Amino acid sequence: MSVLNWIFTLLVLGAMLSILYDILFRPWKLIREGINDLERQLKLLNGRFARLWAFIIAPWLWGDVERTRAFVSHKLTLKRAELELFKKIREERK
């Protein structure tokens, strides 16, 4: 059991270090993943079960597809602006 505990501990520690590295040294990678996720959500809101996906994405809007689509598109705009800000900061550092 002790060996399994060590292996599990090393795996968890490695995952935590990987996440910490991304947060500290590559925040734009996390922002790009967020942008991809929001674009995927917008595609789901145009699909077959749009009302269900609208409720899953933003339950406080009670499945209203148009309001959820507006909410996701506003979040997408903010994420894109955040990515441009990080690009400007990176360029200024160089």
N, C-alpha and C positions, 0 to 999 in steps of 0.2 A: 504493500500500500504506500509505503514511503516513496518509492520510485514514481508511482503515478501522481502523487501529490507534487513532487518536484517538476515533473513534466507539465502538469496543469499550471503550476505557478509560473514556469518559464513561458508557456504559451500566453497566459494572461498578461504577464509583464511585457512580452514582445508586442502584443496588440496595443497595450497602453502607450508604450514608447513610440510606436508607429503613429498613433493618433496624435500624440503630443508633438511629434516632429512635424506632422502636417499642419497642426494649428499654429505652431510657432514660426516655421520656416517656409511653408507653402500654403498660405491661406487662400490664395487665388484658386488652388486646386479644389478646395472645398466649395468655393463660390461657384466654380464651373459645374461641379456636381449638383449643386442646388439649382442652377439654371437648367440643367438637363432634366432634373426631377420636375421642375415647374412646367417645362415644355411638354413633358410626358403627361402631366396632369391636364394641361389644356387639350391635348389630343383625346384623353379619356372623356372629357366633357363634351366632345363632339361625337362620341361614339354611341353605341346602342343603349347602354344602361347609364345614360348621362345623369339622370336624377339620383340614382344610387351612388355613383361616384361623387356627385356634388355633396351628398350627405356624408360620405366617408371623408372627403377633403376638408369640408368646413361644416361640422354638425350644427353649429349655432345658426346657420342660415336655412336650416330645415329643408335641404334638398332643392333650393331655388337655384336652377342651373345658371341663369343669367347673372345673378349676384355673385355666385361662386366663381364664374368665369371672370367677372370684373375684379374680384378679390385676387385671384391667381395672377391675372395680367398685371395688376398693380405690384404684387410681390415680385414678379419677373422684372418689371421696370426697375425696382429698387435693387435687385440683385445685379442687373447689368450695370447700373450706375456704380455700385460697390466694386464691381470688377474693374471698371475704368479707373476708379480712384486708386485701387491697388496697382494698376499698370503705371499710373502717373508717379506713384510713390516709388516703384521699382526703378523707373527711368531716372528719377531725381537722385537716387542713391548711387547710380553709376557715373 
